[in-house]
Structure formats: C-alpha cells, structure tokens
Amino acid sequence: MISKGSIGVAGAGSIGCFVGGMCAAAGRRTAFLGRPRVIGEIQAHGLRLTSPEGLDRKVGSHELILSQAPEILRDAAVVLVTVKSKDTAEMADIIARHAPADAIIVSLQNGVGNVAVLRERLPGRRVLAGMVPYYVIAAGQGQYRRAMRGDILLEQDDNRTAEQLSVPGLVVRPHPDITGVQWFKLLINLNNAINALADLPVSRQFARRAWRMLLADQMLEALAVLQAKGIKPVAWTPVPASWTPHVLRLPDAVFALMGGAIKTDPEARSSMWDDLKLRRPTEIDHLQGLIMDMADECGLKVPLTRRIHALVKSAEAEAKGSAGLTPEQIRPWTG
C-alpha cells in the first residue's frame, strides 16, 4: 500500500512540487528530488499551493524530505516522474539504482513516449501512465499555483493506485484508456508552442480567434496523421477530439457564449514559454516533432506544424526568450 511508504517526486519542477506538495499537505510522507535552486527555495520558504477556486495550502519545509541526492528515493512506495521528456531515460536509470524494486512508477509527463522509455529501462517494474490536465505556475518563494480546474487521470490498475494517490484537493481518477487520453493531451499541448511564441497569457491568447485558429489547424493536421496511424485520441472534455478544432474556429463571441473561454489563472502561460524564458531546451520535438515524424511515415503534409516547430527551434537557438510573434507572423504564407 502507498500509505506504508513515502511518495517520491522524481523531478521537483512545477507539476512535481504541486502534486507532491498536495500529498504532503494531506499528511503523506513525501520526498522531493530536485535541482539545487528548487530545493533551496523550498528549504527557505516551504511550499504554498493555491488555485483559482480558493485552494490555499501551506507546508513547512520541516514537513518535507528534500534533497538533490537520488538516495532520497530509497523508501518510496510510489515514484512520480515529473521531468521533461528529454530527461526520462536518465531519470529511469536513477530510479533503477535507488528506488525499491516494488515501487510503483507513475509518469505525470507531457508526451506519449515516456512510459515506453520507463518500461524499457525499468523491466519488471510497475509503470503507470498518467495525465495532468492543468498548468502550474511557479510564482517564486515556494509558491505554486494550479492555473485551472481538473482531475489527474491515471492508468487503471488492479491495485487501485489512482484512488490511493487521491488526497483532499488533489483528485486522481483511474481511466481505462489512458493511451487515448494521452494522445488527446498531446493535441491540446500543441498550443504550448503557440503560447510560447505569442508571449501572452493563455487566457488572452484563447480570447482571440486568430490564435485559436492556429491551434485548430494544427490539430486538424495531427488528427489526419493519427487517423492514418489508427490512433484514436480520447477527450476528457465534453467536446469529442474530432469536434475540438471546429469549436476553436468559432467567432470570439460564440466561443465565449458556449463556455469555450479558458477559465484559467490570468497569468498562466505554457511550460514551453517558461523554457524559452529560462533559455532551456523545450519539448517541441516530443510534440510537433513527433507529429512531423509520423506524417513522414504516412506520406502526409503538415506545413503549419513544421512552421511552428521551426519557429520554436529558432527561438531556442537565439536564446532571447519568446519572440512575441503575431498570428500573421507565425503563418504569413497560409492566407
């Protein structure tokens, strides 16, 4: 049972600190493996976890297990993997060396390939796929704000791991088709790059049809690729995956009237925007890049996806943060 061991957060970034912090706030013994900057900040300030609907939890640093050393995972009953996709293989090797052999490994990462990497490098271990539907804002001094509502979805298993991980204020629900859910999340995450290039909060971006059209048209390219591959994305929203691009195309007033406006923290931006701001590599190759590779295999063209991939790669190389582009600058040639 998870309650008999600690919860290990393997990669204490925004998602890891929020999810792990909520577990700690509920009295779970929680160990955070992170980089010096994050660990030092939490040691100095503790954690404060908030959300738009009024959640406000404070956890003192003395209530947490904090370290930059992977030995901190040695007592973990469950390990939450929250690193970027590019770091998955390295973290899997750390888990193999330091976490108990019977620990449950839970991927709470973007992308659809991380669980396969974890299972390949952790043979014989229980590895579960999960999906986090919201952004988390790192506000500094140990403050992490969940930007919107939503429940974490987790691969259904006989051990009822999802139910065991749920705590007040953090609902984790089992899902019978987590692979389909992850593909739909990837479609949604195609917006991460647009938001990074726009240099706008997500709420302001989604309020304008021109920005939503960029996401809708990328989704249509990706849906054609997934259909060719026989992959069926599964929406966790009331709108089916195939309808989502058409809803995004609605005029602003109709979109807002239908409740399409994103109810999120007014300052929320994508993690890819954060990466550009902090001069870190982005996950573009695991999002738009994956769609491009699959399109090549199918002989399909995805011009807008390629354009956005190239613009993010250029911004990475320039290392000046977001380019602050307009929708017209992102695709001036599409008409």
C-alpha positions in Angstrom: 0.0 0.0 0.0 1.2 3.5 -0.8 0.4 4.7 2.7 3.1 2.5 4.1 5.9 4.2 2.2 6.9 7.6 1.0 5.9 9.3 -2.2 9.0 10.2 -4.2 8.8 13.1 -6.6 11.4 12.5 -9.3 12.0 15.9 -10.7 10.6 18.6 -8.5 9.5 21.2 -11.0 6.2 23.0 -11.1 4.0 19.9 -11.5 6.1 17.8 -9.1 6.1 20.5 -6.4 2.3 21.0 -6.7 1.3 17.3 -6.8 3.9 16.3 -4.2 3.1 19.3 -2.1 -0.6 18.4 -2.0 0.3 14.8 -0.9 2.5 16.3 1.8 -0.2 18.7 2.9 -2.5 15.7 3.4 0.0 14.1 5.7 1.7 11.8 3.2 5.5 11.3 3.7 6.8 13.0 0.5 10.4 13.1 -0.7 11.4 15.7 -3.4 14.3 15.0 -5.6 15.2 18.3 -7.4 17.8 20.7 -8.7 19.6 22.9 -6.2 17.7 26.1 -7.0 14.3 24.5 -6.3 15.4 22.5 -3.2 17.0 25.7 -1.8 13.9 27.7 -2.4 11.6 25.2 -0.7 14.0 24.9 2.3 13.9 28.6 2.7 10.2 29.2 2.2 8.3 25.9 2.4 5.5 25.3 -0.1 2.4 27.3 -0.6 -0.1 25.7 -3.0 -3.0 27.7 -4.4 -5.7 27.6 -7.2 -8.3 30.0 -8.7 -11.1 28.3 -6.8 -9.7 29.2 -3.5 -7.3 26.4 -2.6 -4.6 27.6 -0.2 -2.3 25.0 1.5 0.9 25.8 3.3 3.5 23.1 4.0 6.6 23.9 6.1 10.0 22.7 4.9 10.3 20.7 8.1 7.3 18.6 6.9 9.1 17.6 3.7 12.0 15.4 2.7 14.2 17.5 0.3 17.4 16.5 -1.4 19.5 16.8 -4.6 20.7 13.3 -4.0 18.8 10.4 -5.6 19.2 8.2 -2.5 16.1 10.1 -1.2 14.0 7.7 -3.3 15.2 4.6 -1.3 11.9 4.3 0.7 9.5 5.3 -2.0 6.3 3.2 -2.4 5.5 5.2 -5.5 7.7 7.4 -7.6 6.0 10.3 -9.5 8.1 11.0 -12.6 7.7 14.7 -13.5 10.8 15.5 -15.5 10.8 16.8 -19.1 10.6 14.1 -21.8 14.3 14.5 -22.8 15.3 13.6 -19.2 13.1 10.5 -18.9 15.8 7.9 -19.7 18.3 9.5 -17.3 15.6 9.6 -14.5 14.7 6.0 -15.2 18.3 4.9 -14.6 18.3 6.9 -11.3 15.1 5.1 -10.3 16.6 1.7 -11.2 19.6 2.3 -8.9 17.9 4.0 -6.0 14.1 3.2 -5.7 12.8 -0.1 -4.3 12.1 -2.8 -6.8 8.4 -2.9 -5.8 7.8 0.9 -6.1 5.1 1.9 -8.4 6.4 4.3 -11.1 3.8 6.9 -12.3 4.6 9.1 -15.3 2.9 12.6 -15.0 4.7 13.9 -18.0 3.7 15.6 -21.3 4.0 13.5 -24.5 3.1 9.9 -25.3 6.5 8.1 -25.4 7.7 8.5 -21.8 6.0 5.4 -20.4 7.6 3.2 -23.1 11.0 4.6 -22.2 10.4 4.0 -18.5 9.2 0.4 -19.1 12.2 -0.4 -21.3 14.7 0.9 -18.8 12.8 -0.5 -15.7 12.0 -4.1 -16.8 9.8 -6.0 -14.3 8.6 -2.9 -12.5 5.0 -1.5 -12.5 4.9 1.6 -14.6 1.7 3.6 -15.0 0.8 6.4 -17.4 -0.9 9.5 -16.1 -2.2 12.8 -17.4 -2.2 16.1 -15.7 -4.8 18.4 -17.3 -3.6 21.8 -16.0 -0.7 24.2 -15.9 1.1 25.0 -12.7 2.7 28.4 -12.2 5.9 28.7 -10.3 5.4 32.1 -8.6 8.7 32.1 -6.6 9.5 31.7 -2.9 8.0 28.2 -2.9 4.6 29.3 -4.3 2.9 27.1 -6.9 -0.5 28.0 -8.4 -2.6 25.5 -10.2 -3.9 27.5 -13.1 -7.2 25.8 -13.8 -9.5 23.0 -12.5 -9.2 19.4 -13.5 -8.5 15.9 -12.1 -5.4 13.9 -12.8 -6.2 10.8 -14.8 -4.2 7.6 -14.3 -3.9 4.2 -16.0 -6.4 1.9 -14.3 -4.8 -1.0 -12.4 -5.8 -3.8 -10.0 -4.0 -2.1 -7.1 -6.3 1.0 -7.3 -3.3 3.2 -7.4 -5.3 6.3 -8.6 -7.6 6.1 -5.6 -4.7 5.6 -3.2 -3.0 8.7 -4.6 -6.0 10.9 -4.2 -6.0 13.4 -1.3 -8.2 16.3 -0.4 -7.8 19.0 -3.1 -6.0 16.6 -5.5 -8.3 14.1 -7.2 -6.7 11.2 -9.2 -9.1 9.2 -11.2 -8.5 5.8 -13.0 -9.1 5.7 -16.7 -9.5 2.5 -18.9 -7.9 4.1 -22.0 -5.1 6.3 -20.7 -3.2 6.0 -24.1 -6.1 7.6 -25.9 -6.2 10.3 -23.2 -2.5 11.0 -23.6 -2.9 11.4 -27.4 -5.7 14.0 -26.8 -3.5 15.8 -24.3 -0.8 15.9 -27.0 -3.3 17.6 -29.3 -4.1 20.1 -26.6 -0.3 20.6 -25.9 0.2 21.7 -29.5 -0.8 25.0 -28.1 2.3 25.1 -25.8 4.4 26.2 -28.7 1.9 28.8 -30.0 1.7 30.3 -26.5 5.5 30.3 -26.2 5.8 32.2 -29.5 2.9 34.6 -28.6 4.3 35.8 -25.3 0.7 36.1 -24.0 -1.1 34.6 -21.0 -3.2 31.6 -22.2 -6.5 33.3 -21.3 -5.7 36.3 -23.5 -4.5 34.1 -26.3 -7.6 31.9 -26.3 -9.8 35.0 -26.3 -8.8 35.8 -29.9 -10.0 33.6 -32.8 -6.8 34.2 -34.8 -4.8 32.4 -32.1 -7.3 29.6 -31.7 -7.3 29.1 -35.5 -3.6 28.3 -35.3 -4.3 25.5 -32.7 -7.3 24.3 -34.6 -5.4 24.0 -37.9 -2.5 22.2 -36.2 -5.0 19.8 -34.6 -6.5 19.0 -38.0 -3.1 18.2 -39.4 -2.4 16.0 -36.4 -5.8 14.3 -36.4 -5.2 13.3 -40.1 -1.9 11.7 -39.1 -3.4 9.9 -36.1 -6.2 8.6 -38.3 -3.7 7.3 -40.8 -1.9 5.5 -37.9 -5.1 4.1 -36.5 -4.8 6.1 -33.3 -7.9 7.3 -31.5 -7.5 10.2 -29.1 -9.9 10.2 -26.2 -11.1 13.6 -24.9 -11.7 14.1 -21.2 -13.7 17.3 -22.0 -17.3 17.3 -23.1 -16.3 18.0 -26.7 -15.0 15.0 -28.6 -11.5 15.2 -30.1 -12.7 15.4 -33.7 -15.0 18.4 -32.9 -12.5 20.4 -30.9 -10.9 22.1 -33.9 -14.3 23.3 -35.1 -15.2 24.7 -31.7 -11.9 26.6 -31.6 -12.8 28.1 -35.0 -16.0 29.7 -33.7 -16.2 33.6 -33.6 -15.0 35.0 -30.3 -18.5 35.9 -29.0 -19.9 32.5 -29.9 -16.9 30.7 -28.4 -17.2 32.6 -25.1 -21.0 32.1 -25.1 -20.6 28.4 -25.4 -18.3 28.4 -22.4 -15.2 27.9 -24.6 -13.2 30.6 -22.9 -10.4 29.0 -20.9 -11.1 29.5 -17.2 -7.6 29.8 -16.0 -5.3 32.0 -13.9 -4.9 35.3 -15.8 -1.1 35.0 -15.7 -0.9 31.3 -16.8 1.5 30.6 -19.7 2.7 27.3 -21.1 5.7 25.4 -19.8 7.3 25.9 -23.2 7.1 29.7 -22.7 8.9 29.1 -19.4 11.6 27.1 -21.1 12.3 29.8 -23.7 12.3 32.5 -20.9 14.9 30.4 -18.9 16.9 29.5 -22.0 16.2 25.8 -21.6 15.6 23.2 -24.3 11.8 22.8 -25.0 9.7 19.7 -25.6 8.9 20.7 -29.1 10.5 17.5 -30.6 8.2 15.4 -28.4 5.1 17.3 -29.5 5.2 18.9 -33.0 8.3 16.9 -33.8 6.5 13.6 -33.2 3.6 14.6 -35.4 6.1 15.6 -38.2 7.9 12.2 -37.9 4.6 10.3 -38.0 3.4 12.4 -41.0 6.6 11.5 -42.9 6.0 7.8 -42.2 2.4 8.2 -43.7 3.4 10.5 -46.6 1.2 13.3 -45.2 2.0 17.0 -45.2 1.8 19.1 -42.0 3.0 22.5 -43.1 1.7 24.5 -40.2 3.1 22.0 -37.7 6.5 22.2 -39.4 6.4 26.0 -39.4 5.7 26.2 -35.7 8.4 23.6 -34.9 10.9 25.7 -36.9 10.0 28.9 -35.1 10.4 27.4 -31.7 13.8 25.8 -32.7 14.9 29.3 -33.9 13.8 30.9 -30.6 15.8 28.2 -28.7 18.9 28.9 -30.8 18.6 32.7 -30.3 18.2 32.2 -26.5 16.3 35.5 -26.1 13.0 34.2 -24.7 9.7 34.4 -26.6 9.8 36.0 -30.0 6.4 37.7 -29.3 5.0 36.9 -32.7 1.6 37.7 -34.1 -0.7 35.0 -35.6 0.1 36.5 -39.1 3.8 36.3 -38.5 3.5 32.6 -37.5 1.9 31.7 -40.8 2.1 34.6 -43.2 2.0 32.3 -46.2 -1.2 30.4 -45.5 -3.7 33.2 -46.5 
